[in-house]
Amino acid sequence: MNLGLLLLVPLLTAAAIAFSKGKNMPRVIALGGAFVQLLLCVVLLFAYRTAHQVAPAQGMYFETSYPWFASLGINYHTGVDGISIAMMLLTACVVLAGILVSWNMEKQVKEFFFLLTILSGGAYGFFMALDLFLLFFFLEVAVIPKYLLIGIWGSGKKEYSANKLALMLMGGSALVLVGMLGLYYHSATPADGFSLTNLGKQQIPLDVQLFFFPFLFVGFGIFTALFPFHTWVPDGHSSAPTAASMFLAGISMKLGGYGCLRVAAFLMPEAAHFYSGYIVALAAIAILYGAFATMMQTDLKYMNAYSSVSHCGFVLLGIGMLTPSAISGAVIQMVSHGLMTALFFAAIGMIYERTHTRTIKELGGLLKIMPFISTVFFIAGLCSLGLPGFSGFVAEMTVFVGSWQRPEEMYRVATIVACMSIVVTAVYILRATGMSLMGTIKNKAYEELKDATWNEKVAAVVLIGAILVIGITPFYLTHLIDPGTNQIMENINRYISLN
């Protein structure tokens, strides 16, 4: 299969939106493009399964490589494995749901859907890039549209939030660029220095790894709310429009986790082992701190934003543990959190659009008025607290099991600290759902509110369906990502055998 189609479709869709007329046509074109993207991702999944059965030992599939800047060894080099495809399917689901939730957008409709479509193209390109420079290029494609989406269509302190997000993410990108250039100039064959696959086969000197690993890991970590560089997350999410919040938490934060795993840990396994204790400590702090900070929030969007800091800590915890189960759990958590938090932001957006408030104390009795939206909120909350049957339980349990496989005392303590967050999560989720949805109606004007529209129902069903598939039949996802995680572990174990 030609992976270029997953870049061509968003580009053509964005071009069609740019030249469309009227308010309805941009919505229809964006929805059609998002549906085609999801269809292509499903076709890619089945093509990968067939190719993997024929050549199971092959690392990357459907590779394409063309010289871009040949003198610098920069190529348009793309390819996928199971981890990449899982991230692309996540992207397709969240983008489709985000467009459906934003169906009634009235302000600068053409520009709004244009930017959402460009964001999706950047995410696809990032997950399929096998050249570090190409990967960095697509990472940057996803920053500017987010700034505009918040700054133009956001609410509250939108200018402050947009500037803070852009500055923090640009700072992370600068660190990533330094780390990439360091690997390039210290590679054994500089002509191939930006190739992710070629660098993975090299034994990079230990001193080089120890120096440049923090640049790459912290740089990507900023995108995934690495403590203490997480402060852009609550402000960015709270001010962003619903679809942008869904994309930010559901996809953009996964770019960082993917980069930490695919680039930093895979290319520099010795440094990953050396710094693993620091990574695990910061992840454990983020998990527990994020959970307690969430419990203090009175705004639903801030609650979900701080919850994302806690849940993304599980991704970094799994990567830092460097065990097969923990890394597999980290990937599952990326997919699960992307779906769950997008669903949560969608439900919060539906409530806010009708009640014009996100303050928990001002809500109440919504289950009687909006049963479908309230049910969606319940499901997102139950997935967040890790109820069996939902994807959150599978992801967190896999991370816990993999983390406990590290016998050192410090890693065991970090695992216990992470487990403690489950109780705190249950407290804030159950309290928020009880106060917002249960009890008596606090505002008589709410009695006239209407439940979800067709587009909102379709968006919720798409995300809930994916959550239930992972929660009930997790082996579909684990079978997909296991070859990729095994390849990463082989590179890490190769270092262990050499030492």
Backbone hydrogen bonds, N-H to C=O, Kabsch-Sander energy under -0.5 kcal/mol:
donor,donor_aa,acceptor,acceptor_aa,energy
3,L,1,M,-0.8
5,L,2,N,-1.5
6,L,3,L,-1.4
7,L,4,G,-1.1
8,L,4,G,-2.7
9,V,5,L,-2.7
11,L,7,L,-1.6
12,L,8,L,-2.9
13,T,9,V,-2.7
14,A,10,P,-2.8
15,A,11,L,-2.3
16,A,12,L,-2.6
17,I,13,T,-2.4
18,A,14,A,-2.4
19,F,15,A,-1.6
20,S,17,I,-1.1
27,R,23,K,-0.7
28,V,24,N,-2.1
29,I,25,M,-2.8
30,A,26,P,-2.5
31,L,27,R,-2.6
32,G,28,V,-2.6
33,G,29,I,-2.7
34,A,30,A,-2.4
35,F,31,L,-2.3
36,V,32,G,-2.1
37,Q,33,G,-2.2
38,L,34,A,-2.2
39,L,35,F,-2.4
40,L,36,V,-2.7
41,C,37,Q,-2.1
42,V,38,L,-2.0
43,V,39,L,-2.4
44,L,40,L,-2.6
45,L,41,C,-2.1
46,F,42,V,-2.0
47,A,43,V,-2.4
48,Y,44,L,-2.6
49,R,45,L,-2.2
50,T,46,F,-2.0
51,A,47,A,-2.5
52,H,48,Y,-3.0
53,Q,49,R,-1.6
54,V,50,T,-1.5
55,A,51,A,-2.6
58,Q,55,A,-1.3
61,Y,80,V,-3.0
64,T,78,T,-2.2
66,Y,76,Y,-1.4
68,W,74,I,-2.3
69,F,74,I,-2.1
72,L,69,F,-1.4
73,G,70,A,-1.3
74,I,69,F,-2.2
75,N,73,G,-0.5
76,Y,66,Y,-3.5
77,H,75,N,-1.6
78,T,64,T,-2.7
78,T,76,Y,-0.6
79,G,128,M,-2.3
80,V,61,Y,-2.1
85,I,81,D,-2.2
86,A,82,G,-2.2
87,M,83,I,-2.0
88,M,84,S,-2.2
89,L,85,I,-2.7
90,L,86,A,-2.0
91,T,87,M,-2.3
92,A,88,M,-2.6
93,C,89,L,-2.2
94,V,90,L,-2.4
95,V,91,T,-2.6
96,L,92,A,-2.2
97,A,93,C,-2.3
98,G,94,V,-2.8
99,I,95,V,-2.3
100,L,96,L,-1.9
101,V,97,A,-2.6
102,S,98,G,-1.5
103,W,100,L,-1.4
105,M,102,S,-2.1
108,Q,106,E,-0.6
112,F,108,Q,-2.1
113,F,109,V,-2.2
114,F,110,K,-1.8
115,L,111,E,-2.2
116,L,112,F,-2.0
117,T,113,F,-2.0
118,I,114,F,-2.1
119,L,115,L,-2.3
120,S,116,L,-1.8
121,G,117,T,-1.9
122,G,118,I,-2.2
123,A,119,L,-2.0
124,Y,120,S,-2.3
125,G,121,G,-2.4
126,F,122,G,-2.1
127,F,123,A,-2.2
128,M,124,Y,-1.4
129,A,125,G,-1.0
129,A,126,F,-0.5
130,L,77,H,-3.2
131,D,77,H,-0.6
132,L,194,F,-3.5
135,L,131,D,-2.8
136,F,132,L,-2.4
137,F,133,F,-2.2
138,F,134,L,-2.2
139,L,135,L,-1.8
140,E,136,F,-1.9
141,V,137,F,-1.5
142,A,138,F,-0.9
143,V,140,E,-1.7
144,I,140,E,-1.0
147,Y,143,V,-1.8
148,L,144,I,-2.1
149,L,145,P,-2.7
150,I,146,K,-2.0
151,G,147,Y,-2.6
152,I,148,L,-2.5
153,W,148,L,-0.6
153,W,149,L,-1.3
154,G,150,I,-1.4
155,S,239,S,-2.1
158,K,156,G,-2.2
161,S,157,K,-2.6
162,A,158,K,-2.7
163,N,159,E,-2.4
164,K,160,Y,-2.5
165,L,161,S,-2.6
166,A,162,A,-2.5
167,L,163,N,-2.6
168,M,164,K,-2.5
169,L,165,L,-2.7
170,M,166,A,-2.5
171,G,167,L,-2.2
172,G,168,M,-2.2
173,S,169,L,-2.4
174,A,170,M,-2.2
175,L,171,G,-1.8
176,V,172,G,-2.2
177,L,173,S,-2.6
178,V,174,A,-2.1
179,G,175,L,-2.3
180,M,176,V,-2.6
181,L,177,L,-2.5
182,G,178,V,-2.2
183,L,179,G,-2.0
184,Y,180,M,-2.3
185,Y,181,L,-2.5
186,H,182,G,-1.1
187,S,184,Y,-0.9
192,D,189,T,-2.1
193,G,190,P,-1.6
194,F,73,G,-0.6
195,S,192,D,-1.6
196,L,130,L,-2.8
196,L,194,F,-0.5
197,T,130,L,-0.6
199,L,195,S,-2.5
200,G,196,L,-1.6
201,K,197,T,-0.7
201,K,198,N,-0.9
202,Q,198,N,-0.5
202,Q,199,L,-1.1
204,I,202,Q,-1.0
209,Q,205,P,-2.2
210,L,206,L,-2.9
211,F,207,D,-1.5
212,F,208,V,-2.5
213,F,209,Q,-2.5
216,L,212,F,-1.8
217,F,213,F,-3.0
218,V,214,P,-2.3
219,G,215,F,-1.8
220,F,216,L,-2.6
221,G,217,F,-2.5
222,I,218,V,-2.0
223,F,219,G,-0.7
223,F,220,F,-0.7
224,T,220,F,-0.9
225,A,222,I,-1.2
226,L,221,G,-2.3
229,F,226,L,-2.6
233,V,230,H,-2.1
235,D,231,T,-0.9
236,G,232,W,-2.6
237,H,233,V,-2.7
238,S,234,P,-2.2
239,S,235,D,-1.6
240,A,236,G,-1.3
245,S,241,P,-2.6
246,M,242,T,-2.5
247,F,243,A,-2.2
248,L,244,A,-3.1
249,A,245,S,-2.5
250,G,246,M,-2.3
251,I,247,F,-2.4
252,S,247,F,-2.6
253,M,248,L,-2.0
254,K,251,I,-1.2
255,L,251,I,-1.0
255,L,252,S,-0.8
256,G,252,S,-0.8
257,G,253,M,-1.2
258,Y,254,K,-2.7
259,G,255,L,-2.2
260,C,256,G,-2.6
261,L,257,G,-1.9
262,R,258,Y,-3.3
263,V,259,G,-1.9
264,A,259,G,-1.7
265,A,260,C,-2.5
266,F,261,L,-1.2
267,L,263,V,-2.1
268,M,264,A,-1.8
272,A,268,M,-2.1
273,H,269,P,-2.2
274,F,270,E,-2.2
275,Y,271,A,-2.8
276,S,272,A,-0.6
276,S,273,H,-0.5
279,I,275,Y,-2.3
280,V,276,S,-2.8
281,A,277,G,-2.1
282,L,278,Y,-2.5
283,A,279,I,-2.4
284,A,280,V,-2.6
285,I,281,A,-2.2
286,A,282,L,-2.3
287,I,283,A,-2.4
288,L,284,A,-2.2
289,Y,285,I,-3.2
290,G,286,A,-2.4
291,A,287,I,-1.5
292,F,288,L,-2.4
293,A,289,Y,-2.9
294,T,290,G,-2.0
295,M,291,A,-1.6
296,M,292,F,-0.7
296,M,293,A,-0.8
297,Q,294,T,-1.6
300,L,358,R,-2.5
303,M,299,D,-2.5
304,N,300,L,-2.1
305,A,301,K,-2.3
306,Y,302,Y,-2.7
307,S,303,M,-1.9
308,S,304,N,-1.5
309,V,305,A,-1.3
310,S,306,Y,-1.7
311,H,307,S,-2.7
312,C,308,S,-2.7
313,G,309,V,-0.9
314,F,310,S,-0.6
314,F,311,H,-0.9
315,V,311,H,-0.7
316,L,312,C,-1.7
317,L,313,G,-2.5
318,G,314,F,-2.4
319,I,315,V,-2.0
320,G,316,L,-2.6
321,M,317,L,-1.7
322,L,318,G,-0.9
322,L,319,I,-0.6
323,T,318,G,-0.5
327,I,323,T,-2.6
328,S,324,P,-2.3
329,G,325,S,-2.6
330,A,326,A,-2.1
331,V,327,I,-1.9
332,I,328,S,-2.3
333,Q,329,G,-2.7
334,M,330,A,-1.8
335,V,331,V,-1.9
336,S,332,I,-3.2
337,H,333,Q,-3.1
338,G,334,M,-1.8
339,L,335,V,-2.0
340,M,336,S,-3.0
341,T,337,H,-2.7
342,A,338,G,-1.3
343,L,339,L,-2.1
344,F,340,M,-2.4
345,F,341,T,-2.6
346,A,342,A,-2.1
347,A,343,L,-2.4
348,I,344,F,-2.6
349,G,345,F,-2.5
350,M,346,A,-2.2
351,I,347,A,-2.2
352,Y,348,I,-2.7
353,E,349,G,-2.4
354,R,350,M,-1.0
355,T,351,I,-3.0
356,H,352,Y,-2.5
360,I,298,T,-2.9
362,E,359,T,-0.9
363,L,359,T,-0.6
363,L,360,I,-1.3
364,G,436,S,-1.1
365,G,438,M,-2.4
366,L,436,S,-1.0
367,L,437,L,-2.0
368,K,365,G,-0.9
369,I,365,G,-0.7
370,M,366,L,-3.6
374,S,370,M,-2.4
375,T,371,P,-2.0
376,V,372,F,-2.3
377,F,373,I,-2.2
378,F,374,S,-2.5
379,I,375,T,-2.7
380,A,376,V,-2.4
381,G,377,F,-2.3
382,L,378,F,-2.8
383,C,379,I,-2.3
384,S,380,A,-2.0
385,L,381,G,-2.0
386,G,383,C,-1.0
387,L,382,L,-2.4
390,F,387,L,-1.6
393,F,387,L,-0.6
393,F,390,F,-0.8
394,V,390,F,-1.1
395,A,391,S,-2.4
396,E,392,G,-2.4
397,M,393,F,-2.4
398,T,394,V,-1.9
399,V,395,A,-2.0
400,F,396,E,-2.6
401,V,397,M,-2.6
402,G,398,T,-2.3
403,S,399,V,-2.4
404,W,400,F,-2.3
405,Q,401,V,-0.7
406,R,403,S,-1.6
412,R,408,E,-2.0
413,V,409,E,-2.5
414,A,410,M,-2.1
415,T,411,Y,-1.9
416,I,412,R,-2.2
417,V,413,V,-2.5
418,A,414,A,-2.3
419,C,415,T,-2.2
420,M,416,I,-1.9
421,S,417,V,-0.7
421,S,418,A,-0.9
422,I,419,C,-1.6
423,V,420,M,-0.8
424,V,420,M,-1.1
425,T,421,S,-2.9
426,A,422,I,-2.3
427,V,423,V,-1.8
428,Y,424,V,-2.2
429,I,425,T,-2.4
430,L,426,A,-2.3
431,R,427,V,-2.2
432,A,428,Y,-2.0
433,T,429,I,-2.5
434,G,430,L,-2.2
435,M,431,R,-2.5
436,S,432,A,-2.2
437,L,433,T,-2.4
438,M,433,T,-0.8
438,M,434,G,-1.0
442,K,364,G,-0.6
442,K,440,T,-0.5
446,Y,443,N,-1.9
447,E,444,K,-1.4
448,E,445,A,-1.3
449,L,446,Y,-1.8
457,K,453,T,-2.3
458,V,454,W,-2.3
459,A,455,N,-2.1
460,A,456,E,-2.2
461,V,457,K,-2.4
462,V,458,V,-2.2
463,L,459,A,-1.7
464,I,460,A,-3.0
465,G,461,V,-2.6
466,A,462,V,-1.6
467,I,463,L,-2.2
468,L,464,I,-2.5
469,V,465,G,-2.2
470,I,466,A,-1.9
471,G,467,I,-2.2
472,I,468,L,-2.8
473,T,469,V,-2.2
476,Y,473,T,-1.4
477,L,474,P,-0.6
478,T,474,P,-2.5
479,H,475,F,-2.5
480,L,476,Y,-1.0
481,I,477,L,-2.2
482,D,478,T,-2.2
485,T,481,I,-2.5
486,N,482,D,-2.9
487,Q,483,P,-1.7
488,I,484,G,-1.9
489,M,485,T,-2.4
490,E,486,N,-2.3
491,N,487,Q,-1.7
492,I,488,I,-1.8
493,N,489,M,-3.3
494,R,490,E,-1.8
495,Y,491,N,-1.0
496,I,492,I,-1.6
497,S,493,N,-2.6
498,L,494,R,-1.4
499,N,495,Y,-0.8
499,N,496,I,-0.7
